[in-house]
């Protein structure tokens, strides 16, 4: 595992702006004709991209984009079923960065490296890395991400707990958080602590590695599982105890966790910035604060990173048009500003980052400056990428089930031993 070096560790220099802002009506789309083309964009964002698509079509009158949104749990199966059969009906597809190596290995994505060598904007180092596999770029990264410790001001005040600092240098340890979380619960909070993505590797990986365990995938190509070491089992017991003691809720699905925080049931809540608008439109509006993601005493500080990208299908009959769309979203100021409105996630396109922060301040003026400062320092010093592996899909599927079983009271050692065995069997096909 490698931490990123700087927020701007990789700088992609300016190129001809026409690449990302205009396209004549004579786009051949990679199909060899001069007709206007229609490309299909498959993603999980509902109507979220509608404004961005409209702006792209206005700037590129020769291209029409058909938006096809599917549930997250169907995106992988549709990708495998459609692209696995060489189906050309998908032109652009949403890409979750840790799944990129598997998609490349299966031949689903087009190498778009030349676009990164000649881009018209500055792209962040973590964003570039998330789109890279074996030295080449196979997608256009849209956002980055981070994790924070949110807190309910009223619950902490009623328990006599001082609000945690938003400064990186005053970052709390998990040991300190648990003391305060228990105090808040003793004072009347339903729960002292909760996790937004309670059984998902993305949010738990920084805790696991700060505790002293490995990422869970090691060796050449990250194809050797390592999830039943003593450190993994000790962390698993720690995580289970949070829930079985009642400090954190048991049996609550990840999709329900944000509502527990906005409903005033949770004193401390581990989350990203994606739900800022939801929090500000809820009963807890302006009644919550932001602190840095904690770490374990004696361990390293790690924070999550990466977010969604878009890739061009290797089977698309309109690859030129599809690449034009990818460049617009990731490598133009207009497109970057459009996608920054979809989620309150920091854009990979650094040229639009100031506008993103201004938007965030308009939604949550008190919390935005803290998040802004932490976005920068966490990306520079603490960002932890998920392991790049062609076996990541199998790894995440097995481990997310293991996290759920651990949280709900199963035998930690047995669960992780079983996960190790499953992974050894599943990943053997790639070695």
Secondary structure, 3 states (H helix, E strand, C coil): CCECCCCCCCCCCCCCCHHHHCCCCCCCCCCCCCCCEEEEEEECCCCCCHHHHHHHHHHCCCEEEEEEECCHHHHHHHHHHHHCCCCCCCCEEEEEHHHHHHHHHCCCECCCHHHHHCCCCCECHHHHHHCEECCEECCEECECCCCEEEEEHHHHHHCCCCCCCCCHHHCCEHHHHHHHHHHHHHCCCCEEEEECCCCCHHHHHHHHHHHCCCCCEECHHHCEECCCCHHHHHHHHHHHHHHHCCCCCCCCCHHHHHHHHHCCCEEEEEECCCCHHHHHCCCCCCCEEEEECCECCCCCCCEECCCEEEEEECCCCCHHHHHHHHHHHHHCHHHHHHHHCCCCCCECEHHHHHHHHHHHHHHCHHHHHHHHHHHHHHHHHHEECCCCCCCHHHHHHHHHHHHHHHHCCCCHHHHHHHHHHHHHHHHHHHC
